[in-house]
C-alpha cells in the first residue's frame, strides 16, 4: 500500500513539473544605448525568434545583461570575439 502511495505521489510531482514547461523566453523591450567595452563581456545569446525585437543580450563580468542591436558594428566585433573562443 505504501509503495502505491509513493508511486502516486511521484507521478503527481512529475505531472505538475511537466505542466510548467521550460523557462520563459527572454525578450528585450528596448535596446541599450551604451557601448559595452569588449573586455567586460563574458557571453551573449540571441533572443528568440518569437520575440518582437531581434536582439543580442550581452552578459558582463558584473553579471549584468544588456539588450543590444545585433547589426551594430561594435556588437558584431564582440560576438565574433566570443564565437572564436568556443
N, C-alpha and C positions, 0 to 999 in steps of 0.2 A: 504493500500500500504506500509506504514511504517513497519507494522508487518511482511509482506512478506519479505521486505528488511532485517529486523533484523534477521529473521529466516534463510535466505540465508547466511547472514554474519556469524551467529553462526555455521551453517553447514560447512562453509568453514574453520573456525578455528578448528573445531573438526576433519575434514578430514586431515588438514595439521598436526595436533598434532599426529594423528594416524599413519601417514606415517613415522614419525621419530622413532617410536617404543621405546622400553625400552633403558635404558642407556647401553653403550657398556660394554662388558665383560672385566674385568681386568685380564691381563695375566702377568706373570713375564718373563723377558728376561734372568735374571740371579739371582743367589742366593746371599744373603748377607753372608759375611764371618765372621761377628761379632756375638758374643754370646750376646743376649739381656737379661739383668737381668730380672728375673721373676717379680720383683716388679714394673718394668717400663711398662709392657704390660697390656693394659686395654681390648683389644679384638683381635679377629682374624677371618679370613674367609679363606676358601679353594678356590683356583682358579677353574674356570670352567673346566669341562672335555673336552671342545673344545680347551683348551689351549695346546700348545706344551709341556710345562713342568708342572708337578704336583707340586703345592707349597701351603704353608700356607702364608698368609700375616698377619704379626703381627703389630698391631697398638699400639703405645706407648702413655704415658701421654702427651708427647710433640706433639702429633698429627702427628707423622712420621710413615710411613709404610715401613716394611722390608719384602722382599720375602725370605723365608727360606725353606729348605728341610724338608718335613714332617716326614721323617724317622729318623731324628737325635734325640738322647736321650733327650737333653735339650729342644728341641721343643716339644716333646711328654709330658714332665713334665708341660710345660706352658699350652699346650692345655688341658691336664687333669685338671689342676687347674681352668682354665677358664670355662671348661664344668661343673665343680662341682658347680660353682656359679649360673648357670642358671637352 
